[in-house]
C-alpha cells in the first residue's frame, strides 16, 4: 500500500509518496507564509493551503505516474495553535489565526484576572495563544464573523475536511480547546460565553473517511484512499524520529523550537505544558525562538552569498574571542518556559573583542540554555532523567549547533542522519499503525530503519557550559524587568 504523507508547516507544505517498503517514490515542497498586517497579527487564508495541497499532489503525480492511484492511505500533520473557522456550510468565515498571533493578549489577561482558577482550572492556561482567548477576541472584535461560526479546526483537519467532506480533530492537537469545554456550566467556554464548536474528537490513527470522488486534477486519482486524523507536526515528528517512548527528550528545531520530555505518567511544572499523547505523557512545549534568531543575525551581520549553513560556517570559522559572551535569545518574546511576550534579547559581556562568529555562537548557546531550562523543569517534575535528546528539524543541520546542545544539556544528542523530514516520517509511521502493519508508533519508527548520529557531550566543556547557564539564570530577572519597562515605554510613546 502506498502512503501519501503531508506536513503543513508555517513556511512550507511538504509531501511524499511512499511505497509499501517505505521507499520514497516522489516528493514535493512548496513555500507557504502567513501574512502579518501588524506586529501582533499573523493569519492565513485556509484556501491557500488547499491550493498548495493540489499543487503538491500534481507535482508528485508528474514524478510517480500511476503509483499515485495506488495510494491507500493519507496522513497529514501540521502546525498547531492555529485556528480555522468554518460556518455551517464548511466555508472559512475569515483567515485562520496563526500560531504567532498575539491579538488576544489583552482579552486573555482580562479574563484570567476575573476568573477563579480554583473553580475553572483551564483559566490558568489562558494566554494570547489559547484558542478560547482567540475565540473570545473574535467575539469581541468581529461579532458578525463569530455569529456565523460553527466549528473550529486545526490546519491539518481543514485539509482532511476538504479531502473527505468530514470534520474531525484529535485530542492531542486540540487539547486546550477540548479542556475549555469541559465542566459544563463551570467550563472556561461557559465563562467566556462561547457556544460549543468542537468537531468530533478522535485519536491520530482514527480514520476520518475516504477521499471524495470528483476532486480536481491529480487529487482525483486519490479517490477512495483512507484519510487518517493525524496530529500536529511536533507529535508527528517525535513519532517519526523514534522518541515516542518514556525517558526520551526531543527538540524539534525549526524557525522556533519545541522541546519536551516523554514520561509514562502525568507530571506538571510551572511554565510547561503537560499533555496526554495517547499511551504516553509529554511535558514541555513550544518556544518562539530558534533558527529565526540565527536568520536575524545573518540578515544583519552575515555574508550575503551562499546558503544559511555555509554563512554560519563562515562566521563560526572566525577566531573566537577569549572573553565569554552570554545571550538571552528572546528576539520574539518567549512561550515555554517563560510565557512572556515582552521579553527581549540581550547580550551580556559584549565588547570590542567580539566578532560576528562570537555573536552567532552565543545565540546558539542561548537557545540551548532555554532548552536546558525546560529540561531541568521537566525532569524535576517527572522524577526521571532523560537518557538522550532526539534532535530534528532544520536546526539539526546547522554547523556546530548539535554539539553545542549536547554540551549545554550534558546529554547525548541523537540525529536522524539520512532523512531530516521527521514530520513526514511520523505520518508514515502513523499510517503503518492505523493500517495494522505496526502495533505501536515506537515499533513503526524502529521498523523504518533510520540511520542515526549520536553526539556525546564533551567533558572538557562541562564547566564552561554550567557557568554560562548559571549566569543565564542569574541575569534572567534583570532581562525580564528591563524588557517589561521598555515595552511599557514603547506603548506610552505617541504614534
N, C-alpha and C positions, 0 to 999 in steps of 0.2 A: 504493500500500500504506500503510495506517495503521500507525503505530508507537505502542505504549504504552511510555513511559519512566517509570521509577520510581527514586526516590532515597530510600533508607532511612538517615536520619541519627539522631544521638543525641537530637535534640529534636523531630523530625517525620519523618513519611513523606510525601513529595511525589510526585505522579503527574500525568502529562499524556498526553493522546491527541493525536497529530499526524497530519495527513493527508499525502498524497503531495507536497504543496508546502511542507511544514514549517509549515503554519498550525496554531495551537492550536485544537482542537475542544472540549476540555474539560479542566479541571484539578481537582485535589483536594489538600488539605493537612490532615493530621491530626496532632495533637500526640503525641509519644512521650516516654518518660522512663525512665531507669534508676533502680532502687531502690538506695539506699545505706545498708545496715544500720549501717555504721560508717564512720569516716574512710578506711579502707583499701579498702573494698569498693564495687563497682559492678557490678550484674548485672541481667539482664532475662530474663523468660520468653519464649523464642522464639515460643511460640504467640501471644503478644500482637502480634508483628509480622505473623503470618499473618492475624489478625483485622483489623489495620489495613489490610492489603492488600485484604481483602474489602470493607471499608467504603469505601476509596478508589475501587475499581472500581465499586461500587454508586453512589457519588456521580457518577462520570464517566458512567455509563450513564444517569443521570437527565437529564444535560445533552446528551450526544452521541446518545442514542437508538440507532438501528440502526447508526450508524457504528462502535460498539464491536465489533459482529460482523464488521466488515470488517478488524479488526486482523490484520496478517500477521506482525508481529514484536513481541517484548517484550524490552527491555533494562533490566536492573536494576543500579544501582550502590549502594554502601552503605559505612557506616563500616567501618574495618578495625581490626586489633589487638583484635578481639572474637571469642571462640571459642564456637561452638555445638557441643555434644557429643551425638552420636547413638548409640543402640545398634544392634544388628543389624537390628531391625525398623524403624529410622528414627525412633524416638521420642527426644525430648530427655531425657537422664538427669538433668539438673539445669539451673538457669538459666544462660544464657550469661554468660560473664565479660567485662565491658565494658572499653573501651579505657583508662579511667582507673583500673582496679582495680590496687591495689598489694600485694595479699596475698602475691604470690610473691617479694617483695623479699628476704626472708631466704634463701629457698631458692636464689634466683639468686646471691646473694653467696657463699653457702657453696659452691655448685657451681663457681662461677667461680674461687674460691680453690684448689680441689682439682684442677681440670682443667688440663692442659697445652695452651695455645692454639697452640703450635707443632705439636702433633700433631692437635689438634681445633680448627681455625680458627674454627668457629662459636661456640666457647665465649667468645671475646672480646666477642661481641654480647649475651651474657646480661644481662638486667635484669628488672625486675618485669613488664615488658610483653611480654617474649619468650614466644611460645606454648609453647616447650619448658619454660621455667621454670614456666609455669602448669600444664602437664601434670604436671610433677614435684610441684608443690604439690598438685594433685588426687590424685595417687597417695599422697602422704604424709598428707593431711588427710581425704580422702574415698575410702578404698580400695574400698569397695563400689561406689561410682559408677564409679571408674576401672576396675574389673574388667569392667563392662558396656560400656565404651567401644569403639566400632568405627570411627568416623570423626569427624573434626573439620572443620567447615565455617565459612566466613565468613557473616555475616548475609545478604548477597545470595545466596550459594549455597544457604542454607536456603530462601529464598523460591523460588528456581529449582527446588529439590528438591520442594517442596510443589506446585508447578505441574506438573512433568513426571514426578515419581517417580524421577528420576535425579540422582546426585550428580556434581558436577564443580566444580573451582575453577580459578582462573587462576594462572599462575606469578608474577604481579606481587603480587597480594594476599597470597599465601601464601609469599612468597619466604623468609622466615625459617624457617617450618616445613619447607619443602622442603629448605633448606640443613641443617636439623637431622638429616635422614635420609640425607644424602649422605655417603659414605665407608665404608659397611658397618660392620665392627667398630670402625673409628676415628671413627664418627659421634658427634655430640652425643647423639642419641637413644639409641644403644647405651650410651654412658657413663652416661646417666640411667636406663637400664632401661626405655625406652619402646618398646612394640610399634608396628609400622607402622600408622598410622591415617590415611594420606593418601587422599583421594579421587582419581579420575582428574584429571590436570593438563592444562589447555588454554590457548589464547590467549583474550583477552577477546572476540574476534569469532567464536570457535568456537560451533557450535550444540550446546546441551545436549540438546535434544529438542523435543517439541511439547507444548502444554498438553493435559493429560489430559481425557478425556470425563468428564462427571458431576460436575464441581466445583460447589459450592453457589452459588446466587444468580447475580449478574451474572458471576461468574467462568466460569460455564458457557458464556457467549457467546464466550469466548476459545478454546474447544477447537480444536486443530489449528494454532494460531499457533506460529511458531518462537520458541523462547526461547534467547537468546544468553548466553554465560557472563558477560560483563561484567567489571568490575573494581571496585576500591574507589573511594570518592567523590572522592578527590583526583585520581586518574588520570583519572576521567571529567570532572571539572571542568577540568583542564588541557587535555584534548582539546576540550571544548566551547567554551572561550574562544579557541582557536587558538594556544595556547602550546606545542603539541607539536612544536617544531622547535628545532634546535641554536641556542644563543645567546640563547634566551628564558629569562627568570626568571619565576616566578609566586609569588603569595601568595594562598592560599585562606583568607580571614579570616572565621571564624565565632566560636563561643564560645572555641575555641582556634584556633591558626593552623598552617598547613603552608606552608613556604617551600622553594623549590628552584630549581635551575639545570638546564637541559637541555643535554646535550652529545652529540657524535657518537661519543664513546669513553669507556670507564670511567675514573673518577678517584676518589680517596678522600682523605678528610681526617678527622682525629680529631674525633669528636662528630657527624659527618654520616653519613647513610645513603646508600649507593650502590646503585642498583637498575637492572637491565635492564628497560626499559619497552617491549620489542619491538625496533624498529629504532632506538631512541634510548635514551640513558642519563640517569638522574636522580641528582643529588646534592643532598642537603638533608634534609628530613624534618619530622615533626610536633613542635609545641611544646604547652605546656599552658596558655598564657596568651594571651588575645585580647580579644574583646568581653566575656568573663566578668569581666575586670578592671574594665571600664567599668561593667558591671552592678553590681558590688560597690560601686564608688564612688557610683553613683547611689542605690543602696539606702540608703547611709549618709548621703549629703550632698545628693542631688539633689532637685529639685522632685518632688512626688508626683503631679502631674497631667500628663496628656499622654503621648505615646509616647516611646520611648527617644531617637529622633533629635531630637525637639523639646526634651526635657530637656537633652540635651547642648548643643544650640544655645543654649539659655538660659544655661547655665553658661559657655560659651565667649564669650558676649557681655559677660561681666563684664570690667571693665578689667584687663589683665594687670599683675602686679607687675613692677617693673623688674629685680628680682633673679632670676636663673635658678633653676629648680628641677629637680633630677635625680631620676628614679625608677627603681629596679630593680623590674620588674613581676612578681616571682615569687610571687604570691599562692597559686599552686597547685603550687609546685615548678617544675621545668622538665625537658623532654626535650631535643630538639635546640636548640642545640648543646652544652648543658652537662651533661645527664643527671644531675641531682642532685635527688632527691625532697625533700631537706632545705632547699633554697634557699627563702628567704622574701623578701618585699618590703621595700623600704626607700626612704624619701625622704631625699635629701641637700639641705641648704640650706633646709629648711622653716623659715619664720619667720612672725611675726605679719602681715607684709605680704601673705602669700599667701592667696588665696581659693579657693573650690571650683573655679572655672574653671582656675586655675593647676594644681591637682592633676589635673584631667581631662586638660589639655593635656600635662602631664608624663607621665601614663600612656600617652597615645598615642605620645609621643616615645620612651618607654622600650620599648614593644613594637616600634616601628620600629627601635630600636637592636639588639634581638635579631635582627630581620630582617637588619640590616646585618652583624652578626657572622656569620650563616650565609652571606650572600652573599660576604663577604670570604673566608671559608674555602673556599667552593665555587669561586670564581673563581681563587683561588691554586692550588688543586689541579688544576683543569681547564685552566689556562693560557689562559683566554678571559675577556672582559669582557661582561657582559650588555648587550645593546642596549637593553632596556626590561624593565619588570616588569609583567606582567599581574596585575591585582587583581580578585578575585571574592569573592563571599560577602557576608554582612551588613555586614562591616566596610567594604566598598567604598561603602556608602551613608551612613556616619556622617559628619556635617558636619566638614569640615576635615581628616579623617584621611588621605584620599588625597594631599592636598597635603603634609601633614607627612611622609608616607612618601617622596614624591618628593624632598623637601628633604633628608631624612636619608640616603636611599640614593644621592642625586645621580644618579638615573636617571629617565627619563620613566616615568610610571605610566599604564598603559592600562586603561581600564574599559569593559566591555561595557555600554552605557548602557540599552538598551531591555529587557533580559531578564536579571535577576540570577541565575536558576536555572541556573548553569553545569553542575552535575551532570546535570541533565535534558538540557541541550543536548548534553553529551558522550554520553549514552545514545543520543540521536537520531543523532549523527554515527557512533557505533559501528554502529548498525543499518544506516545507509547503506553503510558499508564491508562489513559482513557479508553484505548482500544484493546486493553487486556494483554499487551505484549510485554509489560513490566509490572511488577507488583507494587513498586514504590518509586517515588521520584529519585531517591538516592540510588536505587538499583538501576533505574533508567539512565541516570547520568553516568554511572560507572560503566554501563554497557556501551556508552558512546566512545569509550576508549580514548579519552583526551590525553594528549601529551602535556605534561606539566613541568614547570621550572620551579624549584624550591630555593628561595633566597634566605640564607641564615643571617641573623643579626651579628654584627661584628663586635666581639667582646671589647676591643680597644676603643670603640665609640660609645660604650655604655655610659661612662661617667659624664662625658660631654652632653649627651642627649638628656640624661637625668637632670643635669644642672640647667640646661636650657628650658626643660619642661617645668621645673620648679620656678624659674623666673617668669615663664609664661603665666602660670597660675598666680604668682605673687603680683604681677602687674595688671592682671585682668580687671580687677575692680577699678583701677585708675582709668584704664581704657574705656570701660563701661560708663563711668561717671562723666568723663570728658565728652564721650560720644553723645550722651543724652543732653548735655548742656549745649553742645554745638548744634544739635538737631533743634533744640528749643530756640536758639538764637536764629537759626535759619527760618523757622516758622514765624518769628517775630518781625523779620525784615519785610519792608513794603515790596509788593510785586511790581 
